[in-house]
Amino acid sequence: MNSSRELAARALSGGTLPGLPNGHFIDGAFRAGAAGRSMASLDPGRAEPFADFARGDADDVDAAVQSARRAFETAWRDMAAAERGRILMRAAGLIRQNAARLAVAECLDSGKPLAEAEGDVGGAARAFEYYAGACDKLQGDSFPIGPTYLGYSLHEPVGVTAQIIPWNYPISTAARGIAPALAAGCTVVAKPAEQTPFTALMLADILRQAGLPDGVCNVVTGTGIEVGAPLSAHPGIDHITFTGSVASGQKVMRAAADHVTRVVLELGGKSPVVVLGDCDVERALDGVMGAIFENAGQICSAGSRLIVERSLHAPFVETLCRRAEALSIGHGLRNPALGPVNSAEQLARISGFIDRARDRGAEIVTGGATTTDPETGKGWFYRPTIVDNREPDDELVREEIFGPVLTVQVAEDADHALALANDSQYALVAGIYTGDFSRAHRFAHRVDAGQVFINEYFAGGIEVPFGGNRKSGFGREKGLEGLLSYCRTKSVAARI
């Protein structure tokens, strides 16, 4: 079996990964779209096409939803929970067996460094493993309503679920939604982002190989307008899980409202990383670097706001700049420290933020410019950027940039840092570095965020519920709470 490094070298020299799927996955098989159209997927590291895939429409969505409905009613809903678990566990094993190929496909599609793609694939396998073990643990409660009554609850699968998957973490986000939906007994119609379609298609085929009945997991590829919108508005969808921008999430909510469809939304973030003067400085430096420069900052939960106590501010930012300037940049398949951003549109968006900040007189202490792969002169790259000492009303503090841009705010003390952290329209995650454990937990209780990291950014895993408040969305994914998102509770009360 080829390693990911061997496959990466071949893909880098050949410009593609042979054998990628090019149809929708509907009713257990790949098939061409109803209209027979296709579109190109672009390699961000080269800014060039590397493969074609099916460009779907409302007819393809309808076929997938009908397939999912049949499979729900005839094959999956009533399958023994333990058997569902065995299928998901086999899928986890097959993901690991195919990890190299999945990682290279993810790298080509999204642009991220190969090591990050390998970690995402491992996380996807772990998600299926985790929910495989939860299938036969999903149980209701009994209610003490008196000696002449029996009261109990059932967790029933909600039905046909839509999974609308973003381009920044394609296989990770697909797995964290599809695995609990299947574990609960639901069926799936997934729509990956048009920038990154391939690993969702590959995952659906892996599930088929694991024994998933036909129609239980379907994938329709194409644009948000032509596939995502009709999927969100389809009357046969019982639940939507959406990850993406606030504006797109609002459109999904409006479409879902027509049929009173359940929705879980994971939207944007402008997450604070608080660094206090009593912290372990080396650990904090490592954490802040990873929080903003992993995946070129294209993470909803990226630590894009550094709130540093004044006593530590100058030396901390100076060291961050040196480390940022030392990051290697290049095509993701060469496994650099920093890969490209995903598209020309995203590169222009990042540049616009920094150009406007420069016009306002912002202190851009490092970075602040586009660049290319130093080996080829190609690709959509932005230099790791740090902008110092911005006020709370500054655009760089208020708005999600979704790129390798860190905005620094200076706090006088821990209370001031908390106030700055909470001064945002977003509330997805927050981090804090401090040597005072009591202070850290007081911060965790008082900060408005769906998840809090203490002394390690991105701590946790599939076991820990994830989601936001305010404009970061609502509902939770991951953990057992994520499993319950795909259930409806039925209460029974009987006179005996």
C-alpha positions as CSV (number, residue, x, y, z in Angstrom):
1,M,0.0,0.0,0.0
2,N,1.4,3.4,-1.0
3,S,2.1,5.9,1.8
4,S,0.6,9.4,1.7
5,R,4.1,10.8,1.0
6,E,4.5,8.5,-2.1
7,L,1.1,9.3,-3.4
8,A,1.7,13.0,-2.7
9,A,4.9,13.0,-4.8
10,R,3.1,11.3,-7.7
11,A,0.2,13.8,-7.5
12,L,2.6,16.7,-7.3
13,S,4.5,15.5,-10.5
14,G,1.3,14.4,-12.3
15,G,-0.9,17.3,-11.3
16,T,-3.7,15.1,-10.1
17,L,-4.7,11.9,-8.3
18,P,-5.9,9.4,-10.8
19,G,-9.3,7.6,-10.3
20,L,-11.2,10.3,-8.4
21,P,-15.0,9.9,-8.6
22,N,-16.7,12.1,-11.1
23,G,-20.4,11.4,-10.5
24,H,-22.9,11.9,-7.7
25,F,-23.3,9.1,-5.2
26,I,-27.0,8.2,-5.2
27,D,-28.7,5.0,-4.1
28,G,-25.5,3.2,-3.5
29,A,-23.7,4.0,-6.8
30,F,-21.9,6.7,-8.7
31,R,-24.0,8.2,-11.4
32,A,-23.9,11.1,-13.8
33,G,-26.0,14.2,-13.1
34,A,-29.5,14.5,-14.6
35,A,-28.3,17.3,-16.8
36,G,-24.9,15.7,-17.6
37,R,-22.9,18.7,-16.6
38,S,-19.5,18.9,-14.9
39,M,-17.2,21.5,-13.4
40,A,-13.6,21.7,-12.4
41,S,-12.0,21.5,-9.0
42,L,-9.0,23.7,-8.6
43,D,-5.7,23.0,-6.8
44,P,-5.1,26.0,-4.6
45,G,-1.4,25.4,-4.5
46,R,-1.2,25.8,-8.3
47,A,-4.4,27.8,-9.0
48,E,-5.1,25.3,-11.7
49,P,-7.8,22.7,-12.4
50,F,-6.8,19.1,-11.4
51,A,-10.1,17.1,-11.9
52,D,-13.7,17.4,-12.9
53,F,-16.8,16.4,-11.0
54,A,-20.6,16.4,-11.6
55,R,-22.5,19.7,-11.5
56,G,-25.8,18.8,-10.0
57,D,-29.2,20.5,-9.9
58,A,-32.6,20.2,-8.2
59,D,-33.4,17.0,-10.1
60,D,-30.3,15.3,-8.7
61,V,-31.2,16.5,-5.2
62,D,-34.7,15.1,-5.5
63,A,-33.4,11.7,-6.7
64,A,-31.0,11.6,-3.7
65,V,-33.8,12.7,-1.2
66,Q,-36.2,10.0,-2.5
67,S,-33.4,7.4,-2.3
68,A,-32.7,8.5,1.3
69,R,-36.4,8.3,2.2
70,R,-36.8,4.8,0.9
71,A,-33.7,3.6,2.7
72,F,-34.9,5.2,5.9
73,E,-38.2,3.6,5.8
74,T,-37.2,0.2,4.5
75,A,-33.6,-0.5,5.6
76,W,-32.0,1.7,8.2
77,R,-34.5,3.1,10.7
78,D,-35.4,-0.3,12.0
79,M,-32.0,-2.1,11.7
80,A,-30.7,-3.3,15.1
81,A,-28.6,-0.6,16.7
82,A,-25.7,-3.1,17.2
83,E,-25.6,-3.9,13.5
84,R,-25.5,-0.2,12.6
85,G,-22.6,0.1,15.0
86,R,-20.8,-2.8,13.2
87,I,-21.2,-1.0,9.9
88,L,-19.8,2.2,11.2
89,M,-16.9,0.4,12.9
90,R,-16.0,-1.3,9.6
91,A,-16.2,2.2,7.9
92,A,-13.7,3.5,10.5
93,G,-11.3,0.7,9.6
94,L,-11.7,1.3,5.9
95,I,-11.0,5.0,6.3
96,R,-7.8,4.1,8.0
97,Q,-6.9,1.6,5.2
98,N,-7.5,4.3,2.6
99,A,-6.0,7.2,4.7
100,A,-3.2,8.0,2.3
101,R,-5.4,8.4,-0.7
102,L,-8.0,10.4,1.2
103,A,-5.3,12.7,2.6
104,V,-3.8,13.4,-0.8
105,A,-7.3,14.1,-2.3
106,E,-8.0,16.4,0.6
107,C,-4.8,18.2,0.2
108,L,-5.3,18.7,-3.6
109,D,-8.9,19.9,-3.1
110,S,-8.4,22.2,-0.1
111,G,-4.8,23.2,-0.3
112,K,-3.9,22.4,3.3
113,P,-0.5,20.9,4.2
114,L,-0.4,17.1,3.9
115,A,0.2,16.5,7.6
116,E,-2.9,18.5,8.4
117,A,-4.9,16.5,5.9
118,E,-3.6,13.3,7.4
119,G,-4.8,14.5,10.8
120,D,-8.2,15.3,9.4
121,V,-8.5,11.8,7.9
122,G,-7.5,10.2,11.2
123,G,-10.1,12.4,13.0
124,A,-12.8,11.2,10.5
125,A,-12.0,7.6,11.3
126,R,-12.2,8.4,15.0
127,A,-15.6,10.0,14.5
128,F,-17.0,6.9,12.9
129,E,-15.4,4.7,15.6
130,Y,-16.8,6.9,18.4
131,Y,-20.4,6.9,17.1
132,A,-20.2,3.2,16.2
133,G,-19.8,2.6,19.9
134,A,-22.7,4.9,20.7
135,C,-25.3,3.2,18.5
136,D,-26.5,0.7,21.0
137,K,-26.2,3.1,24.0
138,L,-28.8,5.5,22.8
139,Q,-31.5,5.0,25.4
140,G,-34.4,6.9,26.9
141,D,-35.5,7.6,30.4
142,S,-38.3,6.4,32.7
143,F,-40.5,8.9,34.6
144,P,-41.7,8.4,38.2
145,I,-45.3,9.3,37.7
146,G,-46.9,7.0,40.3
147,P,-47.4,3.3,41.0
148,T,-50.3,2.9,38.6
149,Y,-48.5,4.5,35.6
150,L,-45.6,3.6,33.4
151,G,-43.8,6.6,31.8
152,Y,-40.8,6.4,29.5
153,S,-39.1,8.2,26.6
154,L,-37.7,7.0,23.3
155,H,-35.1,8.6,21.1
156,E,-36.3,8.2,17.5
157,P,-34.3,9.1,14.4
158,V,-35.5,12.3,13.0
159,G,-35.5,11.0,9.4
160,V,-33.7,12.2,6.2
161,T,-30.9,14.7,7.0
162,A,-29.1,17.2,4.8
163,Q,-25.4,17.7,5.5
164,I,-24.1,21.0,3.9
165,I,-20.3,20.7,4.2
166,P,-17.8,23.6,4.0
167,W,-14.6,23.8,2.0
168,N,-12.1,24.4,4.9
169,Y,-12.5,20.9,6.6
170,P,-14.3,18.7,4.1
171,I,-13.7,15.2,5.4
172,S,-13.7,16.3,9.1
173,T,-17.0,18.2,8.8
174,A,-18.6,15.4,6.7
175,A,-17.7,12.8,9.3
176,R,-18.8,14.7,12.3
177,G,-22.2,15.1,10.8
178,I,-22.7,11.9,8.8
179,A,-21.5,9.5,11.6
180,P,-23.9,10.6,14.3
181,A,-26.8,10.9,11.9
182,L,-26.2,7.3,10.8
183,A,-25.7,6.1,14.4
184,A,-29.1,7.6,15.3
185,G,-30.8,5.7,12.5
186,C,-31.1,8.7,10.1
187,T,-30.3,8.7,6.4
188,V,-28.2,11.4,4.7
189,V,-28.0,13.6,1.6
190,A,-24.7,15.4,1.7
191,K,-23.7,18.4,-0.3
192,P,-20.0,19.1,-0.2
193,A,-18.7,22.6,-1.1
194,E,-18.1,23.0,-4.8
195,Q,-14.4,23.8,-4.0
196,T,-13.8,20.5,-2.3
197,P,-16.1,17.7,-3.5
198,F,-14.0,14.6,-3.6
199,T,-13.5,13.2,0.0
200,A,-17.3,13.3,0.6
201,L,-17.8,11.2,-2.5
202,M,-14.9,8.8,-1.4
203,L,-16.4,8.6,2.1
204,A,-19.8,7.6,0.7
205,D,-18.2,4.8,-1.3
206,I,-16.3,3.6,1.8
207,L,-19.5,3.4,3.7
208,R,-21.0,1.2,0.9
209,Q,-18.0,-1.0,1.1
210,A,-18.6,-1.3,4.9
211,G,-22.1,-2.6,4.3
212,L,-24.2,0.5,4.4
213,P,-27.5,-0.2,2.6
214,D,-28.1,1.6,-0.7
215,G,-29.6,5.0,-0.3
216,V,-28.6,5.5,3.3
217,C,-25.8,8.0,2.4
218,N,-26.0,10.0,-0.8
219,V,-23.8,12.8,-2.0
220,V,-24.8,15.4,-4.6
221,T,-22.1,17.8,-5.9
222,G,-22.4,21.2,-7.4
223,T,-22.8,24.8,-6.5
224,G,-24.6,26.3,-3.5
225,I,-27.3,27.9,-5.7
226,E,-28.0,24.8,-7.8
227,V,-27.7,22.1,-5.2
228,G,-27.5,23.6,-1.7
229,A,-30.5,25.8,-2.1
230,P,-32.9,23.1,-3.4
231,L,-31.6,20.7,-0.8
232,S,-32.3,23.2,2.1
233,A,-35.8,23.9,0.7
234,H,-36.7,20.3,-0.1
235,P,-39.9,19.2,1.7
236,G,-38.5,15.7,2.1
237,I,-35.7,16.8,4.4
238,D,-36.3,16.5,8.1
239,H,-33.1,18.1,9.5
240,I,-30.3,20.3,8.1
241,T,-26.8,20.5,9.5
242,F,-25.0,23.5,7.9
243,T,-21.5,24.7,8.4
244,G,-20.5,28.0,6.7
245,S,-20.8,31.7,6.7
246,V,-23.4,33.7,8.6
247,A,-25.0,35.0,5.4
248,S,-25.3,31.5,3.9
249,G,-26.6,30.2,7.2
250,Q,-29.3,32.8,7.3
251,K,-30.4,31.7,3.8
252,V,-30.6,28.1,5.0
253,M,-32.7,29.1,8.0
254,R,-35.1,31.0,5.8
255,A,-35.5,28.0,3.4
256,A,-35.9,25.6,6.3
257,A,-38.6,27.8,7.9
258,D,-41.1,27.0,5.0
259,H,-41.3,23.4,6.0
260,V,-40.4,23.9,9.7
261,T,-37.3,21.8,9.2
262,R,-34.9,21.4,12.1
263,V,-31.5,23.1,11.7
264,V,-28.1,23.0,13.4
265,L,-25.9,25.9,12.3
266,E,-22.1,26.2,12.9
267,L,-21.3,29.6,11.5
268,G,-18.5,32.2,11.8
269,G,-16.2,33.1,14.6
270,K,-13.8,35.8,15.8
271,S,-12.4,33.8,18.6
272,P,-10.2,35.4,21.3
273,V,-7.1,33.8,22.7
274,V,-6.3,35.5,26.1
275,V,-2.7,35.4,27.2
276,L,-2.1,36.6,30.7
277,G,1.2,37.7,32.3
278,D,1.5,34.6,34.5
279,C,1.2,32.0,31.7
280,D,3.8,29.5,30.4
281,V,5.0,31.8,27.6
282,E,6.4,29.0,25.4
283,R,3.2,27.0,25.6
284,A,1.2,30.2,24.8
285,L,3.4,31.1,21.8
286,D,2.9,27.6,20.4
287,G,-0.8,27.7,21.0
288,V,-1.3,31.1,19.4
289,M,0.7,30.2,16.3
290,G,-1.4,27.0,15.8
291,A,-4.6,28.8,16.6
292,I,-4.2,31.2,13.7
293,F,-1.9,29.7,11.1
294,E,-3.2,26.1,11.0
295,N,-5.0,25.6,7.7
296,A,-3.8,29.2,6.8
297,G,-6.3,30.6,9.3
298,Q,-9.3,29.2,7.4
299,I,-11.0,27.8,10.5
300,C,-14.3,28.9,12.0
301,S,-12.8,28.5,15.5
302,A,-9.4,30.0,14.6
303,G,-7.9,32.1,17.4
304,S,-7.9,35.2,15.3
305,R,-7.9,37.7,18.2
306,L,-4.9,37.7,20.5
307,I,-5.7,39.5,23.7
308,V,-2.5,39.9,25.6
309,E,-1.9,41.4,29.0
310,R,0.2,44.7,28.7
311,S,3.0,43.4,30.8
312,L,3.7,40.7,28.2
313,H,2.6,42.4,25.1
314,A,5.8,43.7,23.5
315,P,8.1,40.7,23.9
316,F,5.3,38.3,23.1
317,V,4.3,40.0,19.8
318,E,8.0,40.4,18.8
319,T,8.5,36.6,19.2
320,L,5.3,35.8,17.4
321,C,6.6,37.9,14.4
322,R,9.9,36.0,14.3
323,R,8.1,32.7,14.3
324,A,5.6,33.7,11.7
325,E,8.3,34.9,9.4
326,A,10.1,31.6,9.8
327,L,7.1,29.5,8.6
328,S,7.7,27.7,5.4
329,I,5.2,28.3,2.6
330,G,4.4,26.1,-0.4
331,H,2.2,23.6,-2.0
332,G,0.3,21.4,0.5
333,L,1.7,18.2,-1.0
334,R,5.2,19.3,0.0
335,N,3.9,19.5,3.6
336,P,5.0,23.1,4.4
337,A,4.1,24.8,7.6
338,L,1.7,27.1,5.7
339,G,-0.3,26.2,2.6
340,P,-2.4,28.3,0.3
341,V,-5.8,29.8,0.9
342,N,-8.6,27.9,-0.9
343,S,-9.5,30.2,-3.8
344,A,-8.8,33.4,-5.6
345,E,-12.0,34.9,-4.1
346,Q,-10.7,34.1,-0.6
347,L,-7.3,35.6,-1.3
348,A,-8.9,38.8,-2.5
349,R,-11.1,38.9,0.6
350,I,-8.1,38.7,2.9
351,S,-6.2,41.3,0.9
352,G,-9.1,43.6,1.1
353,F,-9.1,43.5,4.9
354,I,-5.4,44.3,5.1
355,D,-5.5,47.0,2.4
356,R,-8.2,48.8,4.3
357,A,-6.4,48.4,7.6
358,R,-3.3,49.8,6.0
359,D,-5.3,52.8,4.8
360,R,-6.5,53.4,8.3
361,G,-2.9,53.5,9.5
362,A,-2.9,50.0,11.2
363,E,0.5,48.7,12.4
364,I,1.1,45.6,10.3
365,V,4.1,44.2,12.1
366,T,4.7,41.3,9.8
367,G,3.2,39.9,6.6
368,G,0.4,41.9,4.9
369,A,0.9,40.7,1.3
370,T,0.0,38.0,-1.2
371,T,2.7,35.6,-2.4
372,T,3.1,32.4,-4.4
373,D,4.7,29.0,-4.0
374,P,8.4,29.8,-4.0
375,E,9.1,26.7,-6.1
376,T,6.6,27.3,-8.9
377,G,5.5,30.9,-8.6
378,K,1.9,29.7,-8.6
379,G,-1.0,29.4,-6.2
380,W,-3.1,31.5,-3.9
381,F,-1.0,32.3,-0.9
382,Y,-1.0,35.0,1.8
383,R,1.9,35.7,4.1
384,P,1.3,35.1,7.8
385,T,0.2,38.4,9.1
386,I,0.1,40.1,12.5
387,V,-1.6,43.5,13.1
388,D,-0.8,45.0,16.4
389,N,-2.8,47.0,19.0
390,R,-6.2,47.4,17.4
391,E,-9.2,49.0,19.1
392,P,-12.4,47.1,19.8
393,D,-14.3,48.9,17.0
394,D,-11.7,48.1,14.3
395,E,-12.8,46.0,11.4
396,L,-10.0,43.6,12.0
397,V,-11.4,43.0,15.5
398,R,-15.0,42.9,14.5
399,E,-15.1,40.8,11.3
400,E,-14.1,37.3,10.4
401,I,-11.3,37.4,7.9
402,F,-10.8,33.6,7.5
403,G,-7.1,33.8,6.6
404,P,-3.7,33.8,8.3
405,V,-4.2,37.2,9.9
406,L,-3.8,37.7,13.7
407,T,-5.2,40.9,15.3
408,V,-3.7,41.9,18.6
409,Q,-5.5,43.7,21.4
410,V,-3.9,44.8,24.6
411,A,-5.5,44.2,28.0
412,E,-4.7,45.9,31.3
413,D,-5.6,42.8,33.4
414,A,-7.7,39.7,33.5
415,D,-11.0,41.5,33.9
416,H,-10.2,43.8,31.0
417,A,-9.2,40.8,28.9
418,L,-12.6,39.1,29.6
419,A,-14.4,42.3,28.6
420,L,-12.5,42.4,25.3
421,A,-13.1,38.7,24.7
422,N,-16.9,39.2,25.1
423,D,-17.0,42.3,22.9
424,S,-17.9,40.5,19.7
425,Q,-20.9,39.5,17.6
426,Y,-19.5,36.0,17.5
427,A,-19.3,33.4,20.3
428,L,-17.9,30.2,19.0
429,V,-14.8,29.3,21.1
430,A,-12.3,31.1,23.4
431,G,-8.9,30.3,24.8
432,I,-6.9,31.4,27.8
433,Y,-3.3,30.9,28.8
434,T,-2.6,31.4,32.5
435,G,-0.8,29.8,35.4
436,D,-3.8,30.4,37.7
437,F,-6.2,27.6,37.3
438,S,-8.9,29.3,39.4
439,R,-8.6,32.4,37.2
440,A,-8.9,30.2,34.1
441,H,-12.1,28.5,35.2
442,R,-13.6,31.9,36.2
443,F,-12.9,33.0,32.7
444,A,-14.5,29.8,31.3
445,H,-17.7,30.5,33.3
446,R,-17.9,34.2,32.3
447,V,-16.8,34.2,28.7
448,D,-19.6,33.8,26.0
449,A,-18.5,30.9,23.9
450,G,-19.6,27.4,23.0
451,Q,-16.3,25.9,23.9
452,V,-13.3,27.1,26.0
453,F,-9.7,26.0,25.7
454,I,-7.4,26.3,28.8
455,N,-3.7,26.3,28.2
456,E,-4.0,24.4,24.9
457,Y,-5.9,25.8,21.9
458,F,-7.9,23.2,19.9
459,A,-7.9,20.9,22.9
460,G,-10.4,18.0,22.9
461,G,-11.7,15.8,20.1
462,I,-14.9,14.1,18.8
463,E,-15.9,13.4,22.4
464,V,-16.4,17.2,23.2
465,P,-19.5,19.0,22.0
466,F,-18.9,21.8,19.6
467,G,-20.9,24.8,18.5
468,G,-21.5,28.5,19.1
469,N,-23.7,31.2,20.4
470,R,-25.0,34.5,18.9
471,K,-23.9,34.9,15.2
472,S,-21.7,31.7,15.5
473,G,-24.9,29.7,15.3
474,F,-26.8,27.2,17.5
475,G,-27.0,23.5,18.2
476,R,-24.1,21.2,19.0
477,E,-22.1,18.7,17.0
478,K,-19.7,16.1,18.3
479,G,-20.0,14.2,21.6
480,L,-23.2,12.5,22.7
481,E,-24.9,15.8,22.5
482,G,-24.2,15.8,18.8
483,L,-25.9,12.4,18.5
484,L,-29.1,13.8,20.1
485,S,-29.2,16.4,17.4
486,Y,-30.4,13.7,15.1
487,C,-33.1,12.3,17.4
488,R,-36.6,13.4,18.4
489,T,-37.8,12.5,21.8
490,K,-41.1,10.6,22.2
491,S,-42.7,10.4,25.6
492,V,-45.1,7.6,26.6
493,A,-47.4,7.5,29.6
494,A,-49.5,4.4,30.3
495,R,-52.0,3.5,32.9
496,I,-51.2,0.0,34.2
